Amino acid sequence: MDDKAVLILNGVNGATGDYLLGPLELRDVAAIVEGEMLDATHVRELQSWWDRVSVEHLGPVEGIDPTNLAETGWGVVFPSSSDPEVAAALQPLLDLRREQVGTDLAHGFRIFAGADGVRPGESKTKFLARHGVGFGPADPEKMPYYLLLVADPEAIPYRFQYELDVTYAVGRVHFDTVEGYANYARSVVEAETHSAPRPPRAAFIGVRNGGDRATELSADHLITPLAAQLTYEQTDWTFDVRLADEATKVAFGQVLGGVDTPTLLFTASHGMGFPEGHPRQLPDQGALLCQDWPGPLLWRQPIPSDFYFAAADVGDDARLGGLIAVLFACYGAGTPRLDDFAHQALHAPTAIAPHAFLAQLPQRLLAHPAGGALAVVGHVDRAWGYSFAWPRVGEQLGALKSMLLRLLNGHPVGSAMEYLNQRYAELSSVLSAELEDVKWGKRSDDVELAGMWTATNDARSYVVVGDPAARLSVTSL
């Protein structure tokens, strides 16, 4: 990334063909950041977590193997008013995890439902305190390290998930039908108990639309170097890399359920966004804009569905079993009700959706009736280029590369996410200290302050859709 004084954001408005938010002057972003109100309690916890992991280790308390559920524990968290039919549909998955955890840990396998579930408006801190858990590293003797939230983000908000994920390995599932839960549970159980290991094959697909700065950056400074480094280091794996003209909607279909579906998939593109109330917002928000879009210079009108890959494009004959996908795109995992980019220096918080929701594409991938994916890592709200490149410094691939290496080496997806959590804690701690200095008169560096803020938001907003204990099963492991 070069040292331009603008911030480039991902995301295209499908209703107009314009960007969801145009390039912002870094001096304006810095003003936004200086007006930021940080949650003091959450910042203290992040600082404590960063101090611990920066000198010790990632994950649960010392001596715990994050790949062994018998040591980490596993739990499922429902809202207090959850539908019992949902739990019944997930029962095969719950039975499998109970068996894997065993009986060595007093609280190793937990079901938080009814009075023990998350109550309306309850914070992460209050939920944990109610169950006898305070701050500090995840202690499986008190609370399982792997926690699966089973709720839409209105019943258990995204903020609850972000904050819980600082210490624990957290995932979420929510489907529109009870059948979706049953399909997902069956897919995970099948992958872990019955299916033959899959070939160690990964695919990287990156759009590079003409005249579009965001996808130029992600193609040249994310997909290309990341795939090259992993190809060099992971000689047991084969890597299929598709860029620019090879990243059409047809190509996305081939790697998302089609003939070339890999075991691990990494995509980089714009994510589709639509205004609140638009008929395509709920079904298509977060869909992946493909190379078919001519780019902003040649296309200044509504985006047709022919240009993007959405849930509806995953056919009934798709074969997704055993897949873990990482989708770098705005709204790729979900959308909050209120705009997370709203700040005092920009505008008052506004509703961008009728309610918070998970994106339909990962739901379709996980709940596919013919065998679904194991997990999808994606972004809630907008995605930011600062997660892989930084002005004056260049490419910064360490967190994403480390996450992928853990996946390739057999770690559960929740354990692999610890590197993004570490990045979030570090950046939030540094940002908090910088804002405190600015408050007392320090002259801020616009580039550095904007970078810290955008990278903090970016790292926070990566989430796991699916069971955080899911992992790749390949012939070489």
NULOZA-484818 format. One line per field, with one value per residue (C-alpha): x, y, z; residue in three letters; residue number from 1. Coordinates in steps of 0.1 Angstrom, whole numbers. Each point is the difference from the previous one (the first is absolute). Example, Ala and Ser with C-alpha at 12.3 -4.5 7.8 and 13.67 -1.06 7.14 Angstrom:
BEGIN
x [123, 14]
y [-45, 34]
z [78, -7]
code [ALA, SER]
pos [1, 2]
//
This chain:
BEGIN
x [0, 14, -1, -30, -20, -32, -17, -14, -31, -15, -36, -22, -36, -20, -29, 20, 33, 20, 23, -16, 23, 25, 37, 5, 27, 21, -1, -38, 3, 23, -26, -25, 23, 7, -37, -2, -15, 17, -15, 24, -8, 5, 32, 14, -8, 16, 31, 2, -4, 26, 25, -5, 2, 28, 23, -16, -22, -32, -33, -10, 20, 36, 3, -32, 2, -25, -4, -12, -37, 6, 23, -18, -36, -29, -32, -31, -17, -37, -21, -21, -32, 14, -22, 5, -4, 33, 18, -16, 12, 36, -1, 24, 26, -5, 4, 32, 15, -11, 18, 32, 1, -4, -3, 34, -11, -27, -14, 14, -32, -27, -34, -11, -37, -32, 10, 36, -1, 7, -27, -14, 25, 25, 36, 28, 15, -33, -6, 34, -3, -34, 17, 29, 26, 20, 27, 32, 10, -26, 0, -18, -5, -25, -12, 7, 25, -21, -34, -27, -26, -33, -20, -6, 20, -31, -4, 37, 16, 32, 16, -6, 18, 29, 7, -4, 23, 29, 6, -20, -2, -35, -22, -36, -27, -34, -23, -34, -14, 4, 10, 31, 12, -5, 19, 29, 3, -1, 27, 24, -6, 4, 33, 15, -12, -9, 15, 34, 26, 0, 30, 22, -11, -5, -14, 6, -23, 4, -19, 19, -26, 11, 6, -9, 27, -14, 2, 33, 14, -16, 11, 36, 7, -22, -8, 32, 26, -21, -4, 36, 13, -23, 9, 37, -5, -28, 14, -25, -28, -9, -11, -24, 3, -25, 4, -17, -14, 0, -22, -33, -33, 4, 33, -15, -26, 27, 17, -32, -17, 11, 25, 30, -12, 32, 3, 10, -11, 11, -18, 6, -26, -25, -30, -34, -19, -35, -20, -23, -33, 13, -15, 35, 16, -9, 6, 30, 19, 36, -2, 33, 4, 19, 23, -31, -5, 17, 11, -10, 12, -21, -30, -20, -34, -17, 20, -18, 2, 19, 31, 0, 0, -28, -17, -25, 30, 9, -19, -18, 26, 30, 25, 14, 7, 32, 6, 12, -3, 15, -18, 17, -29, -23, -29, 13, -11, -27, -15, -7, -32, 19, 29, 32, 18, -22, 20, -4, 21, -19, -37, -23, -5, -24, -19, 15, -23, -34, 19, 34, 3, 24, 8, -19, 30, 18, -34, -5, 35, -4, -36, 2, -22, 25, 28, 11, 32, 15, 5, 3, 22, -13, -4, -29, -6, 27, 34, 32, 32, 20, -3, 27, 18, 10, 13, 37, 5, -16, -15, -9, -11, 12, -34, -19, 29, 3, -37, 1, 31, -18, -30, 23, 17, -32, -9, -37, -11, -6, 35, 13, -19, 21, 25, -27, -11, 36, 2, -33, 13, 33, -14, -28, 25, 23, -29, -14, 34, 4, -35, 9, 31, -19, -25, 28, 14, 21, 0, -12, 14, -31, 14, 9, -32, -22, 19, -3, -37, -9, 21, -15, -35, 10, 15, -29, -26, 13, -23, -5, -33, -1, 13, 34, 12, -4, 33, 13, 4, 25, 20, 33, -9]
y [0, 34, 30, 17, 22, -18, -30, -25, -20, -31, -4, 10, 12, -24, 25, 27, -15, 25, -8, -4, 26, 19, 5, 21, 25, -14, 34, -4, -36, 12, 25, -28, -21, 29, 2, -37, -11, -33, -24, 3, -34, -18, 19, -10, -37, 3, 16, -28, -26, 15, 3, -37, -14, 22, -16, -34, -17, 0, -17, -15, -3, -13, -38, -4, -14, 21, -29, -25, 6, -23, 28, 31, -9, 10, 17, 12, 33, 7, 30, -5, -2, -23, -25, -35, -14, 17, -18, -33, 6, 6, -31, -22, 28, 4, -38, 0, 29, -16, -32, 19, 20, -30, 3, 12, 36, 8, 27, -12, -5, 27, 9, 35, 2, 11, 18, -7, 15, 36, 23, 30, 29, -20, 9, -25, 10, -5, -33, -14, 14, -17, -33, 7, 11, 32, 16, -18, -29, -26, -26, -32, -10, 29, 7, -19, 17, -8, 16, -2, 27, -12, 32, 28, 32, 17, -27, -2, 32, 2, 21, -29, -23, 24, 4, -37, -8, 19, -28, -29, -17, 10, -8, 5, -17, 12, -14, 9, -35, -28, -21, 22, -8, -37, 2, 18, -24, -30, 15, 6, -35, -16, 19, -10, -36, -16, 19, -9, 28, 25, 7, 29, 26, 37, 26, 38, 21, 37, 25, 29, 23, 27, 34, -12, 7, -23, -32, 10, 1, -33, -18, 13, 4, -27, -30, 0, 1, -20, -29, 2, -2, -29, -19, 3, -11, -26, -24, -27, 21, 10, 35, 12, 38, 19, 38, 27, -15, -35, 13, 1, -10, -34, -5, 9, -27, -25, 5, 4, -33, -7, -23, 18, 4, -2, -9, 35, 31, 36, 27, 38, 23, 27, -11, 12, 25, 13, 28, -7, -14, -9, -33, -15, 10, -31, -26, 16, 22, -13, -18, -1, 25, -19, 10, 3, 35, 24, 23, 35, 18, -21, -9, 28, -16, -27, -33, -29, -34, -13, 18, -15, -34, -3, -27, -6, -10, -30, -28, -29, -23, 19, -21, 19, -26, 6, 35, 30, 33, 34, 28, 34, 23, 26, -16, -34, -14, 24, 34, 20, 20, 32, 13, -8, 28, 26, 23, 35, 16, -16, -4, -14, -38, -10, -32, -18, -30, -8, -23, -16, -32, -26, 0, -25, -14, -15, -13, -17, -15, -14, -13, -15, -31, -21, 7, 34, 18, -3, 37, 34, 28, 34, 36, 18, 34, 15, -16, 21, -2, 8, -37, -9, 33, 31, 34, 5, -36, -21, -35, -13, -36, -15, -4, -13, -23, -14, -6, -20, -19, -12, -11, -18, -18, -13, 25, 7, 32, 17, -6, 13, 32, 8, 19, 24, 4, 7, 27, 15, 1, 15, 27, 9, 3, 22, 21, 5, 13, 22, 16, 6, 19, 20, 9, 16, 20, -24, 9, -31, -15, -3, -31, -19, 9, -9, -32, -11, 7, -17, -30, -3, 0, -24, -26, 3, -7, -33, -28, -37, -11, -37, -21, 14, -35, -10, -8, -12, -37, -8, -30, 16, 8]
z [0, -9, 22, -14, 24, -5, 15, -26, 12, -15, -10, -29, 2, -21, -3, -16, -12, 21, 29, 34, 13, -22, 8, 32, 7, 29, 17, 1, 13, 27, 11, 2, 21, 24, 7, 6, 34, 11, 25, 29, 14, -33, -7, 34, -8, -34, 15, 26, -27, -22, 29, 6, -35, -11, 26, 4, -25, -20, 12, 33, 32, -1, -6, -20, -35, -21, -25, 27, 11, 30, 13, -13, 4, -23, 7, -18, 9, -7, 7, 31, -22, -27, -19, 14, -35, -10, 28, -11, -35, 12, 22, -21, 2, 37, 5, -20, 19, 34, -10, -11, 32, 22, 38, 12, 3, 25, -23, -33, -18, 6, -14, 8, -6, 17, 33, -7, -35, -10, 13, -20, 3, 20, -6, -4, 34, 18, -18, 11, 35, 4, -7, 24, -26, 2, -21, -10, -23, -10, 28, -12, 36, 2, -35, -33, -23, -32, 1, -27, 0, -14, -6, -25, 8, 15, 27, 7, -14, -21, 28, 24, -25, -5, 37, 8, -28, 16, 25, -14, -34, -12, -30, -9, -19, -10, -27, -12, 5, 25, -29, -5, 34, -6, -33, 16, 29, -23, -22, 29, 14, -34, -6, 33, 3, -33, -30, -13, 4, -28, -22, 13, -26, 6, -24, -1, -22, -2, -21, -16, -16, -24, 15, 35, 26, 27, -21, -15, 36, 10, -31, 0, 37, 16, -23, -21, 28, 25, -25, -10, 36, 9, -32, 10, 36, -2, -25, 9, -14, -35, -7, -27, -5, -22, -5, -20, -32, 16, 29, -19, 14, -18, 18, 34, -7, -8, 34, 21, -5, -36, -16, 15, 36, 22, 36, 10, -20, 3, -20, -3, -17, 7, 20, -12, 21, -4, 17, 29, -12, -35, -11, -7, 34, 20, -27, -17, 25, 2, -33, -18, -29, -27, -29, -22, 15, -25, 28, 11, -31, -24, 22, 18, 4, 22, 2, -16, 17, -30, 14, 35, 17, 26, 20, -28, -23, 22, -18, 16, -15, 16, 18, 30, 26, 20, -13, 21, -18, 8, -17, 0, -10, 15, 18, -9, 34, 10, 4, 32, 4, 6, -20, 19, -20, 16, 22, 15, -27, -28, 8, 27, 0, -27, -8, -30, 3, 16, 24, 4, -21, -12, -36, -21, -19, 30, 12, -33, 0, 35, -2, -35, 0, -21, 26, 11, 8, 35, 6, -17, 13, -11, 9, 17, -15, -23, -7, 1, -20, 32, 10, -25, -10, 18, -13, 3, 9, -28, 2, 34, -4, 33, 17, -31, -10, 36, 1, -33, 11, 31, -22, -24, 29, 15, 27, 6, -17, 34, 10, -33, 6, 30, -22, -11, 36, 10, -27, 13, 36, -9, -23, 24, 29, -21, -13, 35, 11, -30, 5, 36, -11, -26, 27, 20, -29, -21, -37, -18, -32, -23, -19, 32, 19, -30, -5, 36, 1, -33, 8, 34, -14, -27, 24, 24, -27, -14, 13, -4, -14, 10, 29, 12, 7, -37, -17, -34, -5, -27, -11, 10, 36]
code [MET, ASP, ASP, LYS, ALA, VAL, LEU, ILE, LEU, ASN, GLY, VAL, ASN, GLY, ALA, THR, GLY, ASP, TYR, LEU, LEU, GLY, PRO, LEU, GLU, LEU, ARG, ASP, VAL, ALA, ALA, ILE, VAL, GLU, GLY, GLU, MET, LEU, ASP, ALA, THR, HIS, VAL, ARG, GLU, LEU, GLN, SER, TRP, TRP, ASP, ARG, VAL, SER, VAL, GLU, HIS, LEU, GLY, PRO, VAL, GLU, GLY, ILE, ASP, PRO, THR, ASN, LEU, ALA, GLU, THR, GLY, TRP, GLY, VAL, VAL, PHE, PRO, SER, SER, SER, ASP, PRO, GLU, VAL, ALA, ALA, ALA, LEU, GLN, PRO, LEU, LEU, ASP, LEU, ARG, ARG, GLU, GLN, VAL, GLY, THR, ASP, LEU, ALA, HIS, GLY, PHE, ARG, ILE, PHE, ALA, GLY, ALA, ASP, GLY, VAL, ARG, PRO, GLY, GLU, SER, LYS, THR, LYS, PHE, LEU, ALA, ARG, HIS, GLY, VAL, GLY, PHE, GLY, PRO, ALA, ASP, PRO, GLU, LYS, MET, PRO, TYR, TYR, LEU, LEU, LEU, VAL, ALA, ASP, PRO, GLU, ALA, ILE, PRO, TYR, ARG, PHE, GLN, TYR, GLU, LEU, ASP, VAL, THR, TYR, ALA, VAL, GLY, ARG, VAL, HIS, PHE, ASP, THR, VAL, GLU, GLY, TYR, ALA, ASN, TYR, ALA, ARG, SER, VAL, VAL, GLU, ALA, GLU, THR, HIS, SER, ALA, PRO, ARG, PRO, PRO, ARG, ALA, ALA, PHE, ILE, GLY, VAL, ARG, ASN, GLY, GLY, ASP, ARG, ALA, THR, GLU, LEU, SER, ALA, ASP, HIS, LEU, ILE, THR, PRO, LEU, ALA, ALA, GLN, LEU, THR, TYR, GLU, GLN, THR, ASP, TRP, THR, PHE, ASP, VAL, ARG, LEU, ALA, ASP, GLU, ALA, THR, LYS, VAL, ALA, PHE, GLY, GLN, VAL, LEU, GLY, GLY, VAL, ASP, THR, PRO, THR, LEU, LEU, PHE, THR, ALA, SER, HIS, GLY, MET, GLY, PHE, PRO, GLU, GLY, HIS, PRO, ARG, GLN, LEU, PRO, ASP, GLN, GLY, ALA, LEU, LEU, CYS, GLN, ASP, TRP, PRO, GLY, PRO, LEU, LEU, TRP, ARG, GLN, PRO, ILE, PRO, SER, ASP, PHE, TYR, PHE, ALA, ALA, ALA, ASP, VAL, GLY, ASP, ASP, ALA, ARG, LEU, GLY, GLY, LEU, ILE, ALA, VAL, LEU, PHE, ALA, CYS, TYR, GLY, ALA, GLY, THR, PRO, ARG, LEU, ASP, ASP, PHE, ALA, HIS, GLN, ALA, LEU, HIS, ALA, PRO, THR, ALA, ILE, ALA, PRO, HIS, ALA, PHE, LEU, ALA, GLN, LEU, PRO, GLN, ARG, LEU, LEU, ALA, HIS, PRO, ALA, GLY, GLY, ALA, LEU, ALA, VAL, VAL, GLY, HIS, VAL, ASP, ARG, ALA, TRP, GLY, TYR, SER, PHE, ALA, TRP, PRO, ARG, VAL, GLY, GLU, GLN, LEU, GLY, ALA, LEU, LYS, SER, MET, LEU, LEU, ARG, LEU, LEU, ASN, GLY, HIS, PRO, VAL, GLY, SER, ALA, MET, GLU, TYR, LEU, ASN, GLN, ARG, TYR, ALA, GLU, LEU, SER, SER, VAL, LEU, SER, ALA, GLU, LEU, GLU, ASP, VAL, LYS, TRP, GLY, LYS, ARG, SER, ASP, ASP, VAL, GLU, LEU, ALA, GLY, MET, TRP, THR, ALA, THR, ASN, ASP, ALA, ARG, SER, TYR, VAL, VAL, VAL, GLY, ASP, PRO, ALA, ALA, ARG, LEU, SER, VAL, THR, SER, LEU]
pos [1, 2, 3, 4, 5, 6, 7, 8, 9, 10, 11, 12, 13, 14, 15, 16, 17, 18, 19, 20, 21, 22, 23, 24, 25, 26, 27, 28, 29, 30, 31, 32, 33, 34, 35, 36, 37, 38, 39, 40, 41, 42, 43, 44, 45, 46, 47, 48, 49, 50, 51, 52, 53, 54, 55, 56, 57, 58, 59, 60, 61, 62, 63, 64, 65, 66, 67, 68, 69, 70, 71, 72, 73, 74, 75, 76, 77, 78, 79, 80, 81, 82, 83, 84, 85, 86, 87, 88, 89, 90, 91, 92, 93, 94, 95, 96, 97, 98, 99, 100, 101, 102, 103, 104, 105, 106, 107, 108, 109, 110, 111, 112, 113, 114, 115, 116, 117, 118, 119, 120, 121, 122, 123, 124, 125, 126, 127, 128, 129, 130, 131, 132, 133, 134, 135, 136, 137, 138, 139, 140, 141, 142, 143, 144, 145, 146, 147, 148, 149, 150, 151, 152, 153, 154, 155, 156, 157, 158, 159, 160, 161, 162, 163, 164, 165, 166, 167, 168, 169, 170, 171, 172, 173, 174, 175, 176, 177, 178, 179, 180, 181, 182, 183, 184, 185, 186, 187, 188, 189, 190, 191, 192, 193, 194, 195, 196, 197, 198, 199, 200, 201, 202, 203, 204, 205, 206, 207, 208, 209, 210, 211, 212, 213, 214, 215, 216, 217, 218, 219, 220, 221, 222, 223, 224, 225, 226, 227, 228, 229, 230, 231, 232, 233, 234, 235, 236, 237, 238, 239, 240, 241, 242, 243, 244, 245, 246, 247, 248, 249, 250, 251, 252, 253, 254, 255, 256, 257, 258, 259, 260, 261, 262, 263, 264, 265, 266, 267, 268, 269, 270, 271, 272, 273, 274, 275, 276, 277, 278, 279, 280, 281, 282, 283, 284, 285, 286, 287, 288, 289, 290, 291, 292, 293, 294, 295, 296, 297, 298, 299, 300, 301, 302, 303, 304, 305, 306, 307, 308, 309, 310, 311, 312, 313, 314, 315, 316, 317, 318, 319, 320, 321, 322, 323, 324, 325, 326, 327, 328, 329, 330, 331, 332, 333, 334, 335, 336, 337, 338, 339, 340, 341, 342, 343, 344, 345, 346, 347, 348, 349, 350, 351, 352, 353, 354, 355, 356, 357, 358, 359, 360, 361, 362, 363, 364, 365, 366, 367, 368, 369, 370, 371, 372, 373, 374, 375, 376, 377, 378, 379, 380, 381, 382, 383, 384, 385, 386, 387, 388, 389, 390, 391, 392, 393, 394, 395, 396, 397, 398, 399, 400, 401, 402, 403, 404, 405, 406, 407, 408, 409, 410, 411, 412, 413, 414, 415, 416, 417, 418, 419, 420, 421, 422, 423, 424, 425, 426, 427, 428, 429, 430, 431, 432, 433, 434, 435, 436, 437, 438, 439, 440, 441, 442, 443, 444, 445, 446, 447, 448, 449, 450, 451, 452, 453, 454, 455, 456, 457, 458, 459, 460, 461, 462, 463, 464, 465, 466, 467, 468, 469, 470, 471, 472, 473, 474, 475, 476, 477]
//
